[in-house]
Amino acid sequence: MEPQLLSETYAEQLDGVLSCYDRLILTGSVQPLCYAKGMTKYLYDHGIRIFDYAQFAQPLREAIRNNAKALAAANGLEIECIRKNDFRKADRIQELLKTRGTQPGLVHIFSAMEPCTSYQPWHDQATGKTYLKPDTGKCQHYYFYFIDADLGLCYLRVPTWCPFRLQFYCNGHAWLASQLRSQGIAFEQVDNAFVHIADYPRANALAAQCDVKQLQAKLADLARQYCPVVTTLNLVHTWSLMQVEYATDLVFKQPADLQAFCPQLLETLIHTVKPVDIATFLSKKLHGNYQGEMGNRYHVRRLGTCLKHRMGPVSIKMYDKFQHVLRIETTTSDVTFFQQYRTVHHRNGKATTQWAKMPKALFSLKPLRDLLAAANQRYLKFISAVATPHVGVPSPGCVDPDPGRGSAPLQGLQSLERGRCQPVPRAAARRVRDQRFHQQGLAGAAARAHLRPDQSLTDAPPYSQADQEGRPPL
């Protein structure tokens, strides 16, 4: 018999369950300038010497700079130059939005010197051929932060050097908020999470709708507006998926209902989830020839406590967002990690339908959504098998109320006869399962400090006497 899902177990405490895309980062490449052979062919076709590559790119760089200055002047903004590595653009934008408001339009423009792709002219003396080689360098980048009527807060990163590879960011929750607003569905949103939606079935139906052609047209308009060189060169950007996040949120009515079991659930999953389980979540089989990285990571963030499982370029994590939402989120930085049953066009001109790597094209958003949603559901099913306070937790046992009988040492957490012991309080049992005891175990001195009958839980010191004497903490 399969266990109930958490969404079923806590149905009365839940406000609803929502699944939709979260972070979307797309890259726009100018064809055929985005690879060295294509750039070389473009220069030859237009009668430009290979060693005049820098002279070809210089006026295009000035065009992007002048366009950024014109946009800033038209919107009454000043371009802010970033000179510190620890500068957080998101925090700065949030400060501006408090005074500016959330009406559509350009919010702010940042500039920063950052690495970029480039090309190096090269002459091969052995073959006598002159061409461009891939290279890296640094150039000035502009970050245009704006609020779109449909996509919400977005940014477009525009480099000032050829081949002008763009980077676009938007959030699926912001897009869904605009859809709910247009449909007249009431909702309450905190950052990129919904804490209440009046109609969750309709919200999930809207989130499943993804008009890729409309998104592609909007991206083309943004590229022409903020990167005018595509118009000058009479070229267009081709968009691909760089990083995609898909989230399944269990929204609780009261934070206390989530916090009653979430810490214990995280503690259990730290030891329970194995590499083979991570592969199963992502619809993969773990074999001896696998060369990628795998592992678990537990950390406490500003938004909540997070447990992250990673397999190569894909990760699946669970965290209590704002202590109000239990979010399961699958993230991929390389969609070719997944397999898709699709039509494959071979170099010999033939086409076959077979299992193949998922392409990075923008039109992969629909099939990718199904794969990421299935991964979230497998993880939800796995964690639902972990016992939580709602369904009851087995008694941790008993302790002897008088551990110091004569000269006998402190007895361990042994289950004694009912007549000779007292139950361990739940709070004390959780104190014993503290994370610092996970690696080296629970020493007798620490047990005495935490479980002495004449000392309350709040009065117990955080470390044992041995720790205070200078020994490494447990």
C-alpha positions in Angstrom: 0.0 0.0 0.0 1.5 3.3 -1.0 1.6 6.0 1.6 -0.5 9.2 1.4 1.2 12.2 -0.1 1.9 15.1 2.2 -0.6 17.1 0.2 -3.3 14.5 1.2 -2.1 14.0 4.8 -2.2 17.8 5.5 -5.2 18.5 3.3 -7.0 20.4 6.1 -3.9 22.5 6.9 -3.2 23.3 3.3 -4.4 26.4 1.5 -3.6 24.7 -1.8 -0.9 23.2 -4.1 0.6 25.1 -7.0 3.1 24.0 -9.7 4.7 26.4 -12.1 8.0 27.6 -13.6 10.1 29.7 -11.2 13.4 31.2 -12.5 14.0 31.2 -16.3 17.3 32.4 -17.7 17.6 32.4 -21.5 20.5 33.2 -23.8 20.2 34.9 -27.1 22.8 34.2 -29.8 23.2 36.1 -33.0 23.4 33.7 -35.9 25.9 33.2 -37.5 28.2 35.4 -35.3 27.9 33.1 -32.2 30.6 30.6 -33.3 34.1 31.2 -34.7 33.5 29.6 -38.1 30.2 31.5 -38.6 31.9 34.8 -37.7 34.8 34.0 -40.1 32.4 33.3 -42.9 30.4 36.5 -42.2 33.5 38.6 -42.5 34.6 36.9 -45.7 31.1 37.3 -47.2 31.1 41.0 -46.5 34.6 41.7 -47.7 36.1 42.4 -44.2 39.6 41.3 -43.5 40.0 38.8 -40.6 42.5 41.0 -38.8 40.1 43.9 -39.0 37.7 42.1 -36.7 38.3 44.7 -33.9 37.6 47.6 -36.3 34.4 45.9 -37.3 33.2 45.5 -33.7 34.2 49.0 -32.5 31.4 51.0 -34.0 28.9 48.4 -32.9 30.1 48.8 -29.3 29.6 52.5 -29.5 26.1 52.1 -30.8 25.2 50.0 -27.8 26.7 52.5 -25.4 24.9 55.4 -27.1 21.6 53.5 -27.0 22.0 52.8 -23.3 22.6 56.5 -22.6 19.6 57.5 -24.7 17.3 55.1 -22.9 18.6 56.3 -19.5 17.9 60.0 -20.5 14.5 59.2 -21.9 13.4 57.6 -18.6 15.1 60.0 -16.3 17.6 57.4 -15.0 21.3 57.4 -14.4 23.5 54.4 -15.3 24.9 53.0 -12.1 28.4 51.5 -12.5 29.1 48.4 -10.3 32.6 48.3 -9.0 32.3 45.7 -6.1 32.0 42.0 -6.5 29.6 41.6 -3.6 27.1 44.2 -4.9 23.6 42.7 -5.0 21.6 44.1 -7.9 18.4 42.5 -6.7 18.6 44.4 -3.4 19.2 47.7 -5.1 16.2 47.1 -7.4 13.9 46.3 -4.5 14.9 49.6 -2.9 14.0 51.5 -6.1 10.7 49.7 -6.4 9.6 50.9 -3.0 9.6 54.5 -4.2 9.0 53.9 -7.9 6.1 51.5 -7.7 5.4 48.4 -9.9 4.1 50.1 -13.1 5.5 48.8 -16.3 8.6 50.4 -17.8 12.3 50.7 -17.4 13.4 50.6 -13.7 17.2 50.9 -13.7 20.4 50.4 -15.7 23.6 48.9 -14.3 26.9 48.7 -16.0 29.8 46.4 -15.1 33.0 45.0 -16.6 32.5 41.3 -16.9 33.9 38.3 -18.8 32.6 37.8 -22.3 33.2 35.6 -25.3 35.3 37.0 -28.2 37.4 35.9 -31.1 41.1 36.2 -32.0 42.4 36.6 -35.5 44.8 33.9 -36.5 46.9 33.0 -39.5 48.0 29.3 -39.8 51.3 29.3 -41.6 51.1 25.6 -42.3 47.9 25.8 -44.2 48.0 29.4 -45.2 44.5 30.0 -43.9 43.4 33.1 -41.9 40.4 32.7 -39.6 39.1 33.6 -36.2 39.7 31.5 -33.1 37.5 31.4 -30.0 38.8 33.6 -27.2 37.6 35.2 -23.9 38.0 38.7 -22.6 36.2 41.4 -20.6 33.9 44.1 -21.8 31.3 46.5 -20.4 27.9 44.9 -19.9 24.6 46.7 -19.4 21.8 45.3 -17.2 18.5 46.7 -18.2 15.9 46.0 -15.4 12.3 46.6 -16.4 8.8 45.6 -15.5 6.9 44.0 -18.3 3.1 44.0 -18.3 3.0 40.2 -18.8 6.3 38.9 -17.4 6.7 41.2 -14.4 10.2 42.2 -13.3 12.9 41.1 -15.8 16.4 42.0 -16.8 18.3 41.9 -20.1 22.1 41.6 -20.0 23.7 43.2 -23.0 27.5 43.0 -23.7 29.2 45.7 -25.7 31.5 43.4 -27.7 30.9 41.0 -30.6 29.3 38.4 -30.7 26.7 40.2 -28.5 25.3 37.2 -26.6 22.3 38.3 -24.5 21.0 37.0 -21.3 17.4 37.4 -20.3 15.8 36.6 -16.9 12.1 36.4 -15.9 10.2 34.5 -13.2 7.2 32.2 -13.8 5.5 33.2 -10.6 5.5 36.9 -11.7 4.0 35.8 -15.1 1.4 33.8 -13.3 0.5 36.7 -11.1 -0.3 38.8 -14.2 -2.4 36.0 -15.6 -4.4 35.7 -12.3 -4.9 39.5 -12.2 -6.2 39.5 -15.8 -8.6 36.6 -14.9 -9.9 38.4 -11.8 -8.6 35.6 -9.4 -7.7 37.0 -6.0 -4.2 36.1 -4.7 -1.6 37.1 -2.1 2.0 37.0 -3.1 5.3 37.4 -1.1 8.4 37.7 -3.3 8.2 34.8 -5.7 5.8 32.7 -3.8 2.0 32.7 -3.4 0.7 32.4 0.1 -2.9 32.4 -1.0 -4.8 31.9 -4.3 -8.6 32.0 -4.4 -8.8 29.2 -7.1 -5.9 26.8 -7.2 -7.2 24.6 -10.0 -7.6 27.5 -12.4 -4.1 28.8 -11.3 -2.5 25.4 -12.1 -4.3 25.4 -15.5 -3.0 28.9 -16.3 0.5 27.9 -15.2 0.4 24.9 -17.6 -0.3 27.2 -20.5 2.9 28.4 -22.1 2.7 30.4 -25.4 6.3 30.0 -26.7 5.6 31.9 -29.9 4.4 34.9 -27.9 7.4 34.8 -25.7 9.7 34.5 -28.7 8.2 37.6 -30.3 8.5 39.5 -27.0 12.2 38.6 -26.8 12.8 39.7 -30.4 11.3 43.1 -29.6 13.5 43.5 -26.4 16.6 42.6 -28.4 15.9 45.2 -31.0 15.2 47.8 -28.3 18.2 47.2 -26.0 20.7 45.8 -28.5 20.3 47.8 -31.8 23.2 46.1 -33.5 20.9 43.3 -34.7 19.0 45.8 -36.7 22.2 47.3 -38.1 23.5 43.9 -39.1 20.1 42.8 -40.3 20.3 39.7 -38.1 18.2 38.2 -35.3 18.9 36.5 -32.0 18.2 32.8 -31.5 17.1 32.0 -27.9 18.0 28.9 -25.9 17.5 27.7 -22.4 20.3 28.4 -20.0 18.8 27.7 -16.5 15.3 26.5 -15.7 13.5 26.0 -12.3 10.2 24.3 -11.8 8.6 24.5 -8.4 5.8 22.6 -6.6 4.5 24.6 -3.6 2.5 23.2 -0.7 1.0 26.4 0.7 0.0 26.1 4.4 -2.6 28.3 6.0 -0.6 28.7 9.1 3.2 28.7 9.4 3.0 26.7 12.6 1.5 23.8 10.8 4.5 23.6 8.5 7.1 24.1 11.2 5.6 21.4 13.3 7.1 18.7 11.1 9.5 20.4 8.6 12.6 20.5 10.8 12.2 16.8 11.7 11.6 15.9 8.0 14.8 17.7 7.0 16.8 15.9 9.7 15.6 12.6 8.5 16.2 13.2 4.8 19.8 14.2 5.4 20.5 10.6 6.2 17.9 8.9 4.1 18.4 10.2 0.6 21.1 8.2 -1.2 22.7 8.6 -4.6 20.5 6.0 -6.2 17.4 7.8 -4.8 18.6 11.1 -6.4 18.9 9.3 -9.8 15.4 7.9 -9.4 13.9 11.3 -8.7 15.4 12.5 -12.0 14.3 9.4 -14.0 17.8 8.1 -14.3 19.6 4.9 -13.4 22.8 5.0 -11.5 25.5 2.8 -12.9 29.2 2.2 -12.3 30.3 4.2 -15.3 28.7 7.5 -14.1 31.4 10.1 -13.9 29.4 13.1 -12.7 29.1 14.6 -9.2 26.3 13.7 -6.8 25.6 14.7 -3.2 23.4 16.4 -0.6 23.8 19.8 0.8 22.0 21.3 3.8 22.1 25.0 4.6 20.1 27.7 6.3 19.3 30.6 4.0 17.5 33.9 4.6 14.4 32.6 2.9 14.3 29.3 4.9 16.1 26.0 5.6 17.1 24.2 2.4 18.1 20.6 1.6 19.6 20.2 -1.9 20.3 17.0 -3.8 22.5 17.3 -6.9 23.2 15.0 -9.9 25.4 16.7 -12.5 23.8 19.8 -14.0 20.4 19.0 -12.3 19.4 19.5 -8.7 16.3 19.0 -6.7 15.8 20.8 -3.4 13.2 21.2 -0.7 12.9 24.2 1.6 10.4 26.0 3.8 10.0 29.3 2.0 9.2 32.1 4.5 8.2 29.3 6.9 4.9 29.3 5.1 5.4 27.3 1.9 7.0 23.9 1.5 8.6 24.2 -1.9 10.0 21.3 -4.0 12.1 22.7 -6.8 14.0 21.0 -9.7 16.6 23.1 -11.4 18.6 22.3 -14.5 21.4 24.2 -16.1 21.7 21.8 -19.1 18.4 20.5 -20.5 20.3 18.0 -22.6 20.6 16.0 -19.4 17.0 14.8 -20.1 15.9 12.4 -22.8 12.9 13.2 -25.1 11.1 11.0 -27.6 11.2 13.2 -30.7 12.0 13.5 -34.4 15.7 13.5 -35.1 17.0 14.9 -38.4 20.3 13.2 -39.4 23.1 14.7 -41.5 22.3 12.3 -44.4 18.9 13.9 -44.7 16.9 11.2 -43.1 14.6 11.7 -40.1 13.8 9.1 -37.4 11.6 9.2 -34.3 13.6 8.0 -31.3 14.8 8.8 -27.8 17.4 11.6 -27.9 18.7 14.5 -25.8 16.3 17.3 -25.3 17.3 20.3 -27.4 18.0 23.7 -25.7 15.6 25.5 -28.0 12.9 27.7 -26.5 10.2 25.3 -27.7 11.5 22.7 -25.2 9.7 24.5 -22.4 6.6 22.5 -22.8 8.1 18.9 -22.7 10.6 20.0 -20.1 7.8 21.1 -17.8 6.3 17.6 -17.8 9.7 16.1 -16.9 10.4 18.5 -14.1 6.9 18.2 -12.7 7.3 14.4 -12.7 10.6 14.7 -10.8 8.9 16.9 -8.2 6.1 14.4 -7.8 8.6 11.5 -7.3 10.4 13.5 -4.6 7.1 14.4 -2.9 6.1 10.7 -2.9 9.5 9.8 -1.4 9.3 12.3 1.5 5.7 11.4 2.1 6.8 8.0 3.4 8.7 9.8 6.3 6.7 9.8 9.5 5.7 13.2 10.6 3.9 14.4 13.9 0.6 14.5 12.0 0.6 10.7 11.5 2.5 9.9 14.7 6.1 9.4 15.5 7.3 6.2 17.3 8.2 6.8 20.9 11.9 7.5 21.2 12.1 5.3 24.2 12.6 5.9 27.9 15.3 7.0 30.2 15.9 6.0 33.7 14.7 8.8 36.0 17.5 8.1 38.4 20.6 7.4 36.3 23.0 7.8 39.2 22.1 4.7 41.2 25.2 4.1 43.3 28.3 4.5 41.3 26.8 3.1 38.0 27.4 5.3 35.0 24.6 7.0 33.1 22.6 4.5 31.2 22.1 5.2 27.5 18.7 5.8 25.8 17.6 2.3 26.7 13.9 1.4 26.7 13.4 0.0 30.2 10.5 -1.6 31.8 7.4 0.7 32.0 7.4 0.7 35.7 11.0 1.8 36.1 11.2 4.6 33.5 9.6 7.8 32.4 9.0 8.9 28.8 11.4 11.2 27.1 9.8 14.5 26.4 9.5 15.2 22.6 11.5 18.4 22.9 14.3 16.6 24.7 14.4 13.9 22.1 14.7 16.5 19.3 17.5 18.1 21.3 19.4 14.8 21.3 19.0 14.6 17.5 20.7 18.0 17.1 22.9 18.1 13.9 26.2 18.4 15.8 25.7 14.9 17.2 25.1 13.4 13.7 28.8 12.7 12.9 30.4 11.7 16.2 27.4 10.5 18.1 26.1 11.4 21.6 28.6 11.2 24.4 27.6 10.4 28.0 28.5 13.9 29.2 26.3 15.5 26.6 23.5 13.2 27.4 23.7 14.1 31.1 23.7 17.8 30.2 20.6 17.5 28.0 18.6 14.9 29.8 19.2 15.4 33.6 15.8 15.2 35.3 16.6 18.2 37.6 17.4 20.5 34.6 15.0 21.9 32.1 15.6 21.9 28.4 16.2 25.6 28.2 18.8 25.5 31.0 20.9 22.8 29.3 24.2 24.1 28.0 24.7 23.8 24.2 27.9 21.7 24.6 29.2 19.3 27.1 31.8 20.0 29.8 34.5 18.4 27.6 33.7 20.8 24.8 34.0 23.8 27.1 37.4 22.6 28.1 38.7 23.0 24.6 38.0 19.8 22.9 36.5 19.9 19.4 32.7 20.3 19.4 30.6 17.3 18.6 
